[in-house]
Amino acid sequence: MALKSLASSRHNRCAPFSGRRLPALAARPSARAVQAVQAPAGGLPSSGLASSISQADLRERVAFFNSMSKSKEPFKPRLPEGPVSMYVCGVTVYDYSHIGHARVYVAFDVLYRFLTAACGYDVQYVRNFTDIDDKIIARAQQAGVDPSELTERFIREFEAV
């Protein structure tokens, strides 16, 4: 089962490199920006797939599009017996949240639920807020505020939605 459509987008994944290096401390996400996502108490509801196809068979069928090799490749966890790690870049908080931000959360939530409920993987799912970026710095300068003040404001706005 290929999950290419869940992770594909017409937009670039990363902003182009500006040639400027950020100080090491500024490049790390703040403790508040990183959020570990936990499965609800009692586990996830059955997807329906699990009843018709075994977890072992599903694990054999999972494939992802590798943008480096430009081909679909079978999914192989880094640690065969350990948890699967998912790190998802969150929204870049320099303005109000919009419907486009929901796509990332919905797509990767579906992937997380598929890997846990249908395939039986133990998944460590972390997503963050991007709280330092050229767009944030430019918007903060335009508004005459510190970048951290700007990002804190829009993180609060995002969490209120």
C-alpha positions in Angstrom: 0.0 0.0 0.0 1.7 3.2 -1.1 1.2 6.3 1.0 2.7 8.8 -1.4 -0.3 11.0 -1.6 -0.3 11.6 2.2 3.2 13.1 2.1 3.4 14.7 -1.4 2.9 18.4 -1.9 3.5 20.9 -4.7 5.4 23.1 -2.3 9.0 22.7 -1.4 9.6 21.1 2.0 12.3 23.6 3.2 12.8 27.3 2.5 15.8 28.0 0.2 19.1 28.5 2.1 19.7 32.2 2.6 23.5 31.7 3.0 23.3 33.0 6.5 23.9 30.7 9.5 21.9 31.0 12.6 23.5 30.8 16.1 23.3 27.2 17.5 20.8 28.2 20.2 18.4 29.9 17.8 18.4 26.9 15.5 17.0 24.6 18.1 13.2 24.5 18.8 12.1 25.8 22.1 10.8 23.3 24.7 7.3 24.7 24.2 7.5 24.5 20.4 8.1 20.7 20.4 5.0 18.7 21.2 4.9 14.9 21.6 1.7 13.5 20.3 0.2 10.7 22.4 -2.4 8.1 21.4 -5.7 8.6 23.2 -6.4 6.6 26.3 -7.8 3.2 25.3 -5.9 3.2 22.0 -7.0 4.0 18.5 -10.2 2.7 16.9 -9.8 -0.1 14.4 -9.3 1.0 10.8 -11.2 -1.9 9.3 -8.0 -2.9 7.4 -6.6 -4.8 10.3 -9.5 -7.3 10.2 -9.0 -8.2 6.5 -5.2 -8.1 6.2 -2.7 -9.2 8.8 -0.3 -6.6 10.4 2.7 -8.5 9.0 1.2 -8.4 5.5 0.5 -4.7 5.8 4.0 -4.0 7.1 5.4 -5.7 4.0 3.2 -3.6 1.7 3.9 -0.1 3.1 6.0 2.0 0.8 6.9 5.7 0.6 8.1 7.9 -2.1 11.8 8.8 -1.5 12.4 12.3 -2.9 16.2 11.7 -3.1 16.0 8.5 -5.2 12.8 9.7 -6.9 11.2 6.3 -6.5 8.8 4.4 -4.2 10.7 2.3 -1.7 9.5 -0.2 0.9 9.3 1.2 4.5 12.0 -0.2 6.7 12.1 1.1 10.3 15.5 2.1 11.5 15.3 -0.2 14.4 13.5 -3.5 13.5 12.2 -4.1 17.0 12.1 -0.5 18.3 9.7 2.3 17.8 9.1 4.2 14.6 10.0 7.9 14.8 8.0 10.6 13.0 9.3 14.1 13.2 7.0 16.6 11.4 7.8 20.2 11.0 5.0 22.3 12.2 3.7 25.7 11.0 6.0 28.6 10.6 4.4 31.1 13.0 4.7 34.5 11.5 1.0 35.2 10.8 -2.4 33.8 11.6 -3.2 30.2 11.0 -5.2 29.2 7.9 -6.8 26.1 6.4 -3.6 25.1 4.6 -2.0 24.4 8.0 -4.6 21.8 8.6 -3.3 19.6 5.7 -0.1 18.8 7.5 -1.8 17.9 10.7 -4.5 15.8 9.0 -2.1 14.0 6.6 0.4 13.0 9.2 -2.3 12.2 11.8 -3.8 9.7 9.3 -0.3 8.2 8.7 0.3 7.9 12.4 -3.0 6.2 13.0 -2.3 3.8 10.0 1.1 2.9 11.3 -0.1 2.3 14.9 -3.6 0.8 14.5 -3.3 -1.1 11.2 0.4 -2.0 11.1 0.9 -2.3 14.9 4.0 -0.1 15.1 4.9 1.7 18.3 5.2 5.3 16.9 7.0 8.2 18.5 5.3 11.2 16.8 6.7 14.7 17.4 5.7 17.9 15.7 6.8 21.4 16.4 6.3 25.0 15.6 9.0 26.6 13.4 9.8 29.6 15.6 12.9 31.0 13.8 13.0 31.5 10.0 13.7 34.2 7.5 10.0 34.9 7.1 9.7 35.3 10.9 12.7 37.6 11.1 11.4 39.8 8.2 7.9 40.0 9.6 9.3 40.9 13.1 11.4 43.7 11.6 8.4 45.0 9.7 6.3 45.0 12.9 9.2 46.4 15.0 9.2 43.6 17.5 11.5 40.8 18.6 11.1 37.6 16.6 10.4 35.6 19.8 7.6 38.0 20.7 6.1 37.6 17.2 6.3 33.8 17.3 4.9 33.6 20.9 1.9 35.7 19.8 1.1 33.5 16.8 1.7 30.2 18.7 -0.9 31.4 21.2 -3.3 32.3 18.3 -2.7 28.9 16.7 -3.3 27.0 20.0 -6.6 29.0 20.5 -8.1 27.8 17.2 
